[in-house]
Amino acid sequence: MVSTSESRHDSVTDTRADPVESESALETARRQLHHAADRLEIDPNVVERLKHPQKVHEVTIPIERDDGTVEVFTGYRAQHDSVRGPFKGGLRYHPDVTRDECVGLGMWMTWKCAVMDLPFGGAKGGVAVNPKELSAEENERLTRRFAQELRDVIGPNQDIPAPDMGTDSQTMAWLMDAYSMQKGETTPGVVTGKPPVVGGSQGRQEAPGRSVAIVTKLLCEYYDRPLEETTVAVQGYGSVGASAARLLDDWGATVVAVSDVNGAMYDPSGIDTATVPSHDDEPEAVTTYADEVISNDELLTLDVDVLVPAALGNVITRRNAENIAAEFVVEGANGPTTSAADSILEERGIEVIPDILANAGGVTVSYFEWLQDINRRAWSLERVNNELETEMCSAWRAVKTEYERRDVTWRDAAYIVALSRIAEAHEVRGLWP
């Protein structure tokens, strides 16, 4: 049978929304903030504060290319809110990284940490660069210089980066080493998502996909649908999508489709996901192993019980929302559903479990990694997975309570949980004069 951060996008599918409909991460984050605030009795002054980041750092990063030329890149670190703890969020290397994107994604991280009740605030950062055009040596020089430029604004009790689109555990190892050299002591807690040999956590890479699978299982239980009778389609077969698909497959669900940038493998009788290499194992290999290939657009509209968009943002749009046939959508990627599509799905009675809950396994295990680094004591993979399931079930119960009590969507319920916790912390701490 068959079976995508901190919430990294699984950048393995090239499905894009209609540019006219697309909204920026910042626009989406502010709209969702107001949408949730309208359902709560919250001091409007707190909402006004949350519309803006605390700080945005913009730096220039000159590096020497392998041919001896010097090229200058622009980097950002947007620190949105730290009322509940240090800033937390990924660093991405992508040509389209902008200031506003980092601010919007940093806001999402604030909501995500709050809905999971983690003692972190939200941040996001990155460099406007195409990492595929850099050699390994150039990538390392870029990362070390970026660490130099950020050294005064990051730290284990200040701001803790993690991998995101275009970065990985090796990137975090370079950043941790550069920061440690600058500080004169080994400081593993400055980043998460590192290799375990230098203070990383077991299970970190698989965590976002594991949380997607856990939430899918809880969703099916809530609606009295046996997992063994549930069909699933997963768009994006990278670290998030492959982990989710394989777990759901192991737990008895029938995964009928998985995809990468070239298209989707489709088998209505179920795919043996263990035999299909993920994007990390063998890039763009899904269609090579497929007996039947369909397009990514077709995958999104398959008649399945659960659709997991785990590739890029803005893939479920006004253009295709009327054709979504799944009963449930569990968001593995960040922002895969546009606001227009969200309204259409709600009108059609399709339940959507939002990204800030579904793929929060990444930041949750990052929290575990941070604890391990502080205590200099590693956890077993079994403990990490057990602790993650406990935290996901706790967050699910909190969101479910608001979903039932207020008669709202699952997305609204998750934002209500997050915003309630953030607003209470702001009210208790007050405003520095």
C-alpha positions as CSV (number, residue, x, y, z in Angstrom):
1,M,0.0,0.0,0.0
2,V,1.0,3.6,-0.3
3,S,1.7,5.6,1.7
4,T,6.7,17.8,2.8
5,S,10.3,24.2,8.3
6,E,10.9,24.4,11.1
7,S,8.2,23.6,8.7
8,R,10.3,23.4,5.6
9,H,8.7,23.6,2.2
10,D,9.3,20.4,0.3
11,S,10.6,22.2,-2.8
12,V,10.0,19.3,-5.1
13,T,6.9,20.3,-7.0
14,D,6.6,23.2,-9.4
15,T,2.9,23.8,-9.2
16,R,2.1,27.6,-8.9
17,A,-1.0,29.5,-8.3
18,D,-2.4,32.1,-10.6
19,P,-0.2,35.2,-10.0
20,V,-3.3,37.4,-9.8
21,E,-4.6,35.5,-6.9
22,S,-1.3,34.9,-5.0
23,E,-0.9,36.9,-1.8
24,S,2.4,37.5,0.1
25,A,3.2,35.6,3.3
26,L,2.9,39.0,5.1
27,E,-0.5,39.7,3.7
28,T,-1.7,36.3,4.6
29,A,-0.3,36.4,8.1
30,R,-1.9,39.8,8.9
31,R,-5.2,38.7,7.4
32,Q,-5.2,35.6,9.6
33,L,-4.2,37.7,12.6
34,H,-7.3,39.9,12.2
35,H,-9.5,37.0,11.4
36,A,-8.7,35.3,14.7
37,A,-8.7,38.5,16.7
38,D,-12.3,39.3,15.5
39,R,-13.4,36.1,17.3
40,L,-11.7,36.9,20.6
41,E,-11.9,39.7,23.2
42,I,-8.4,40.9,22.8
43,D,-6.9,44.3,23.5
44,P,-6.7,45.9,20.0
45,N,-3.4,47.4,21.0
46,V,-1.9,43.9,21.3
47,V,-3.2,43.1,17.8
48,E,-1.6,46.3,16.5
49,R,1.7,45.3,18.0
50,L,1.5,41.8,16.5
51,K,1.0,43.3,13.0
52,H,4.6,44.4,13.0
53,P,8.0,42.7,13.6
54,Q,10.1,43.7,16.6
55,K,13.2,44.0,14.3
56,V,14.3,43.2,10.8
57,H,18.0,42.9,10.1
58,E,19.2,43.4,6.5
59,V,22.9,42.6,5.8
60,T,25.1,42.4,2.7
61,I,27.1,39.2,2.3
62,P,30.2,39.5,0.0
63,I,31.8,36.1,-0.9
64,E,34.6,35.1,-3.2
65,R,33.4,32.8,-5.9
66,D,35.6,29.9,-7.0
67,D,36.7,31.8,-10.0
68,G,38.1,34.6,-7.9
69,T,35.3,37.1,-8.5
70,V,33.4,38.7,-5.6
71,E,29.6,38.6,-5.5
72,V,27.5,40.4,-3.0
73,F,24.2,38.8,-1.7
74,T,21.5,40.3,0.6
75,G,20.4,38.5,3.7
76,Y,17.6,39.1,6.2
77,R,16.6,38.1,9.7
78,A,13.1,39.1,10.7
79,Q,12.4,38.8,14.4
80,H,8.6,39.1,14.9
81,D,7.8,38.4,18.5
82,S,9.6,37.1,21.6
83,V,7.0,37.6,24.4
84,R,7.0,33.9,25.1
85,G,10.7,33.2,24.6
86,P,13.6,33.4,22.2
87,F,12.9,34.0,18.5
88,K,12.7,30.7,16.6
89,G,12.6,30.1,12.8
90,G,14.3,28.9,9.7
91,L,16.9,30.3,7.3
92,R,16.2,29.8,3.7
93,Y,18.4,30.2,0.6
94,H,16.3,31.1,-2.4
95,P,16.4,33.7,-5.2
96,D,13.0,35.1,-4.1
97,V,13.8,35.8,-0.5
98,T,12.6,39.3,0.5
99,R,12.2,41.3,3.6
100,D,8.4,41.1,3.6
101,E,8.5,37.3,3.0
102,C,10.7,36.9,6.0
103,V,8.4,39.1,8.1
104,G,5.3,37.1,7.1
105,L,6.9,33.8,7.7
106,G,8.3,35.0,11.0
107,M,4.7,35.8,12.0
108,W,3.6,32.3,11.1
109,M,6.4,30.9,13.3
110,T,5.0,33.0,16.2
111,W,1.6,31.4,15.7
112,K,3.1,27.9,15.2
113,C,5.1,28.0,18.4
114,A,2.1,29.4,20.4
115,V,-0.3,26.7,19.1
116,M,2.2,24.1,20.2
117,D,2.7,26.0,23.5
118,L,6.5,26.1,23.0
119,P,8.5,28.8,24.9
120,F,9.6,30.5,21.7
121,G,8.6,33.4,19.6
122,G,8.7,33.7,15.8
123,A,11.5,34.6,13.4
124,K,12.5,33.9,9.8
125,G,15.5,34.8,7.7
126,G,17.4,33.9,4.6
127,V,19.6,35.0,1.7
128,A,18.4,35.9,-1.8
129,V,20.5,33.4,-3.7
130,N,20.1,30.3,-5.7
131,P,22.0,27.6,-3.8
132,K,22.0,25.3,-6.8
133,E,24.3,27.8,-8.5
134,L,26.9,27.6,-5.6
135,S,29.6,25.0,-5.1
136,A,29.8,23.4,-1.7
137,E,32.8,25.6,-0.9
138,E,30.9,28.8,-2.0
139,N,27.9,27.7,0.1
140,E,30.0,27.3,3.1
141,R,31.7,30.7,2.7
142,L,28.3,32.3,2.3
143,T,27.0,30.6,5.4
144,R,30.0,31.5,7.5
145,R,29.9,35.2,6.4
146,F,26.1,35.3,7.1
147,A,26.8,33.9,10.6
148,Q,29.4,36.7,11.1
149,E,26.8,39.4,10.0
150,L,24.2,37.9,12.4
151,R,26.3,37.1,15.4
152,D,25.1,39.9,17.6
153,V,21.4,39.2,17.0
154,I,21.3,35.3,17.3
155,G,22.1,33.1,20.2
156,P,20.6,30.2,22.2
157,N,18.7,32.6,24.4
158,Q,18.1,35.2,21.8
159,D,17.3,33.9,18.3
160,I,17.7,30.3,17.2
161,P,17.8,29.6,13.4
162,A,17.0,26.2,11.8
163,P,17.0,24.7,8.3
164,D,14.4,25.8,5.7
165,M,14.1,25.9,1.9
166,G,17.6,25.6,0.3
167,T,19.4,24.9,3.6
168,D,20.0,21.7,5.5
169,S,21.8,20.1,8.5
170,Q,25.2,20.9,7.0
171,T,24.3,24.5,6.7
172,M,23.4,24.6,10.4
173,A,26.7,22.9,11.3
174,W,28.6,25.6,9.4
175,L,26.6,28.3,11.1
176,M,27.0,26.8,14.5
177,D,30.8,26.4,14.0
178,A,31.2,30.0,12.7
179,Y,29.2,31.4,15.7
180,S,31.1,29.3,18.2
181,M,34.4,30.4,16.8
182,Q,33.3,34.0,17.1
183,K,32.2,33.5,20.7
184,G,35.2,31.5,21.7
185,E,33.2,28.5,22.9
186,T,31.2,25.7,21.4
187,T,27.6,26.8,21.4
188,P,25.4,24.0,19.9
189,G,22.2,25.6,21.0
190,V,22.5,28.6,18.6
191,V,20.8,26.6,15.9
192,T,18.7,23.5,15.6
193,G,18.5,21.0,12.8
194,K,22.2,20.1,13.1
195,P,23.6,16.6,12.5
196,P,23.4,14.6,15.7
197,V,27.2,14.3,15.9
198,V,27.5,18.0,16.7
199,G,24.4,18.3,19.0
200,G,21.5,17.7,16.7
201,S,18.5,15.6,17.6
202,Q,17.5,12.2,16.4
203,G,14.3,12.4,14.4
204,R,14.5,16.1,13.5
205,Q,14.5,15.7,9.7
206,E,11.5,13.4,9.8
207,A,9.6,15.4,12.4
208,P,7.4,17.7,10.2
209,G,6.2,14.7,8.2
210,R,5.7,12.7,11.4
211,S,3.5,15.4,12.8
212,V,1.4,15.5,9.5
213,A,0.9,11.8,9.9
214,I,0.0,12.1,13.6
215,V,-2.6,14.8,12.9
216,T,-4.1,12.9,10.0
217,K,-4.5,9.9,12.3
218,L,-6.1,12.1,15.0
219,L,-8.4,13.7,12.4
220,C,-9.6,10.3,11.1
221,E,-10.3,9.2,14.7
222,Y,-12.3,12.3,15.3
223,Y,-14.5,11.6,12.4
224,D,-14.8,7.9,13.2
225,R,-13.0,6.9,10.0
226,P,-10.7,3.9,10.3
227,L,-7.2,4.6,9.0
228,E,-7.3,1.3,7.3
229,E,-10.2,2.5,5.2
230,T,-8.6,5.9,4.3
231,T,-7.1,6.8,1.0
232,V,-4.4,9.5,0.9
233,A,-2.7,11.6,-1.9
234,V,0.5,13.4,-1.1
235,Q,1.8,16.2,-3.2
236,G,5.6,16.6,-2.7
237,Y,7.7,13.6,-1.8
238,G,10.5,15.4,0.0
239,S,11.4,15.3,3.7
240,V,7.9,16.2,4.8
241,G,5.8,14.4,2.2
242,A,7.8,11.2,2.2
243,S,7.9,10.9,6.0
244,A,4.1,11.5,6.2
245,A,3.3,9.0,3.4
246,R,5.5,6.2,4.8
247,L,4.1,6.5,8.3
248,L,0.5,6.6,7.1
249,D,1.3,3.6,4.9
250,D,2.8,1.8,7.9
251,W,-0.3,2.6,10.0
252,G,-2.6,1.1,7.5
253,A,-3.8,4.0,5.2
254,T,-3.8,3.5,1.5
255,V,-1.6,6.1,-0.2
256,V,-2.7,6.2,-3.8
257,A,-0.5,9.0,-5.1
258,V,2.8,10.8,-4.4
259,S,4.6,13.4,-6.5
260,D,7.7,15.4,-7.3
261,V,8.4,18.2,-9.8
262,N,8.1,15.8,-12.8
263,G,4.6,14.5,-11.9
264,A,2.8,12.0,-9.7
265,M,2.9,8.2,-9.3
266,Y,-0.7,7.0,-9.1
267,D,-2.0,3.6,-8.1
268,P,-5.6,3.4,-6.9
269,S,-4.8,0.0,-5.2
270,G,-2.0,1.6,-3.1
271,I,1.7,2.3,-3.4
272,D,4.4,0.6,-1.4
273,T,6.0,3.8,-0.2
274,A,9.0,2.0,1.3
275,T,10.1,1.2,-2.3
276,V,9.8,4.7,-3.6
277,P,12.9,6.9,-3.0
278,S,12.2,10.3,-1.5
279,H,13.4,13.5,-3.1
280,D,16.3,13.5,-0.6
281,D,17.3,10.0,-1.4
282,E,17.0,10.2,-5.2
283,P,15.9,13.6,-6.5
284,E,12.9,13.6,-8.9
285,A,12.7,9.8,-9.0
286,V,9.0,9.4,-8.3
287,T,7.9,9.1,-11.9
288,T,10.8,6.8,-12.7
289,Y,9.3,4.2,-10.4
290,A,5.7,4.7,-11.5
291,D,3.6,2.4,-13.6
292,E,1.1,5.2,-14.1
293,V,2.0,8.9,-14.1
294,I,-0.4,11.8,-13.7
295,S,0.2,15.5,-13.4
296,N,0.5,17.4,-10.1
297,D,-2.7,19.2,-11.0
298,E,-4.5,15.9,-11.3
299,L,-3.2,14.7,-8.0
300,L,-4.7,17.7,-6.2
301,T,-8.2,16.8,-7.6
302,L,-8.1,13.0,-7.0
303,D,-11.1,11.4,-5.3
304,V,-9.4,10.5,-2.0
305,D,-10.3,10.9,1.6
306,V,-7.2,12.9,2.6
307,L,-5.1,15.3,0.5
308,V,-1.7,16.3,1.8
309,P,-0.2,19.3,-0.1
310,A,3.4,19.0,1.1
311,A,5.3,20.9,-1.6
312,L,5.0,24.6,-2.1
313,G,2.7,27.4,-1.1
314,N,-0.3,28.6,-3.0
315,V,-1.1,25.4,-4.8
316,I,-4.8,25.1,-3.9
317,T,-6.3,28.2,-5.4
318,R,-9.5,29.8,-6.6
319,R,-8.8,28.1,-9.9
320,N,-8.8,24.5,-8.6
321,A,-10.6,24.7,-5.2
322,E,-14.0,23.7,-6.8
323,N,-12.3,20.6,-8.1
324,I,-10.8,19.3,-4.9
325,A,-12.5,16.0,-4.2
326,A,-10.9,15.1,-0.9
327,E,-12.9,15.2,2.2
328,F,-10.0,16.5,4.3
329,V,-6.9,18.6,3.5
330,V,-3.9,18.3,5.9
331,E,-1.4,21.1,5.1
332,G,2.1,19.7,5.0
333,A,3.7,22.7,3.4
334,N,3.5,26.3,4.6
335,G,0.6,28.2,3.1
336,P,-0.5,25.8,0.4
337,T,-4.0,27.1,0.4
338,T,-4.8,30.7,-0.7
339,S,-7.4,32.7,1.2
340,A,-9.8,32.5,-1.8
341,A,-9.5,28.8,-2.0
342,D,-9.9,28.5,1.8
343,S,-13.3,30.2,1.6
344,I,-14.4,27.9,-1.3
345,L,-13.3,24.8,0.6
346,E,-15.2,26.0,3.7
347,E,-18.3,26.6,1.7
348,R,-18.0,23.1,0.2
349,G,-17.6,21.5,3.7
350,I,-14.1,20.3,3.1
351,E,-12.2,20.3,6.4
352,V,-8.7,21.9,6.3
353,I,-6.1,21.2,9.1
354,P,-3.8,24.2,8.9
355,D,0.0,24.2,8.5
356,I,0.6,25.8,11.9
357,L,-0.7,22.6,13.5
358,A,-0.1,19.9,11.0
359,N,3.6,20.5,10.2
360,A,4.6,21.8,13.6
361,G,6.7,18.7,14.3
362,G,9.8,20.4,12.9
363,V,9.8,23.3,15.4
364,T,8.7,20.9,18.2
365,V,11.6,18.6,17.8
366,S,13.8,21.7,17.4
367,Y,12.7,22.6,20.9
368,F,13.7,19.1,22.0
369,E,17.1,19.6,20.4
370,W,17.5,23.0,22.1
371,L,16.7,21.3,25.5
372,Q,19.3,18.6,24.7
373,D,21.9,21.1,23.9
374,I,21.3,23.1,27.0
375,N,21.5,20.0,29.2
376,R,24.3,18.4,27.1
377,R,22.3,15.1,27.2
378,A,21.1,13.4,24.0
379,W,17.7,11.8,23.8
380,S,17.0,8.5,22.0
381,L,14.9,8.4,18.8
382,E,12.2,6.6,20.7
383,R,12.0,9.3,23.3
384,V,11.9,12.0,20.7
385,N,9.1,10.3,18.8
386,N,7.1,9.6,22.0
387,E,7.5,13.2,23.2
388,L,6.5,14.6,19.8
389,E,3.3,12.5,19.8
390,T,2.5,13.7,23.3
391,E,2.9,17.4,22.2
392,M,0.9,16.9,19.0
393,C,-1.9,15.3,20.8
394,S,-1.9,18.1,23.4
395,A,-2.1,20.7,20.7
396,W,-4.8,18.8,18.9
397,R,-6.9,18.7,22.0
398,A,-6.6,22.5,22.5
399,V,-7.5,23.2,18.9
400,K,-10.4,20.7,19.0
401,T,-11.8,22.4,22.1
402,E,-12.0,25.7,20.3
403,Y,-13.3,24.1,17.1
404,E,-16.2,22.6,19.0
405,R,-16.9,25.5,21.4
406,R,-16.9,28.3,18.9
407,D,-18.2,26.5,15.8
408,V,-15.4,27.7,13.6
409,T,-13.1,26.1,11.0
410,W,-10.0,24.1,12.1
411,R,-7.8,26.9,10.8
412,D,-9.7,29.5,12.9
413,A,-9.5,27.3,15.9
414,A,-5.8,26.9,15.7
415,Y,-5.2,30.7,15.3
416,I,-7.6,31.3,18.2
417,V,-5.5,29.0,20.4
418,A,-2.2,30.7,19.3
419,L,-3.4,34.3,19.6
420,S,-5.0,33.7,23.0
421,R,-1.7,32.5,24.4
422,I,0.3,35.3,22.8
423,A,-2.1,38.0,23.8
424,E,-2.2,36.8,27.4
425,A,1.6,36.9,27.5
426,H,1.6,40.4,26.1
427,E,-1.0,41.6,28.6
428,V,0.9,40.1,31.6
429,R,4.3,41.5,30.5
430,G,2.9,44.9,29.6
431,L,4.5,47.5,27.4
432,W,8.0,48.9,28.1
433,P,7.5,52.7,28.4
